[in-house]
Amino acid sequence: MVCCLEDGSPINPGTLANRWQAISRRLNLGVRFHDLRHTHATLLLQLGERPKVVSQRLGHSSIEITMDLYSHVTPGMQKEAARRLEEFLFGGKAAK
């Protein structure tokens, strides 16, 4: 479990949301607990983690769900993929 009580038992989702909301308000974060899930997935994809792994971590039934929700991450990833392929093929030298 990601979040549990001190004794290891599951925490009620409503209790967790209320506790997080109080912390977020106190620290003036303006972040919902669920937003952390999105941040987690976005960061993993930006770091080059395989979408299938991210999908499994999120508990999505298919990789399509993950990629539909996080497709905003892919534009920069496309450029990086092209750069890495060029580096591999041409040893870091630009193709002419």
Secondary structure, 3 states (H helix, E strand, C coil): CCCECCCCCECCHHHHHHHHHHHHHHCCCCCCHHHHHHHHHHHHHHCCCCHHHHHHHHCCCCHHHHHHHCHHHHHHHHHHHHHHHHHHHHCCCCCC
